[in-house]
Amino acid sequence: MDAARRHSLVVPSQLNTAVVASFTTSKPLAVLLYGIPGSGKGTLGRMLSQATAWPHISTGDLLRKHISEGTATGQASEGILSGAFAADTLVNSIVALRMREVDCRRGVILDGYPRTLEQTMVLLPILRRMNLEPVLVRLNLDYTEVRVRLQARCHCAVCGTIYNLIHLPPRLTGRCDDCDGRLIGREDDQADLLSKRIEHYLTRTAPVAQFLEASSVRVVELNATETPARLLTAILSRITTENRIEELL
Ligand code: AMP
């Protein structure tokens, strides 16, 4: 779906088109999207990608694609469907391979990666070599909101476009606006798996953000309960400003 249509589908009055139009950065950035499952990383990542033309690299999407295609990587990561993390080495190699592609040179949006400190230690030297400045974008959401949100989450079984029946509904119930594909829920969004995913987030992923903050990586804090349009405007205006790169990598 083209950016203008998706934006107008969202909440036109809340998208600051001037901010989107004037978006520019002085350095290529690696936007690291952080937030508890259900905080809206995928939706924001896709919208941000449309606005910046930087690729949106979601490790969850890449892993699910491998699983649906039955590759060896997919077979090794089937545990993610029941809430387990994929192995660091496997995720690191998927991302490293993807980041070698030429479209990553001007900037990237990483969604769900790095999720562990081990992954962080592999990613940072890659960013340094590519001269991409990391910016941590944290989507803050109260845990009580998570269950409600995930029950409302669905995506197109054909093209993967994400919807939320509360914040980002399709025009026709159960059908994708883009390709008319069937909308389905995610296997790992089931209530019984959610606690496991939240626990992984708190024990394994939260330390990544703490580490990056302590290493002077720029942090953009966002309130995930805002609409996607407002979040997009906020993030673009915050990362448009002069970027700085530190000695940390
Ligand atoms: P997501 O689409 O980001 O919610 O990811 C879905 C699931 O894929 C997660 O709950 C994890 O089980 C797995 N996954 C995604 N990214 C990673 C990663 N960087 N490291 C390990 N497992 C991951």
Residues whose N, C-alpha, C, O or C-beta is under 5 A from the ligand:
A	BS01	AMP	T59 G60 D61 I80 G83 A84 F85 A86 V91 D111 G112 Y113 P114 R115
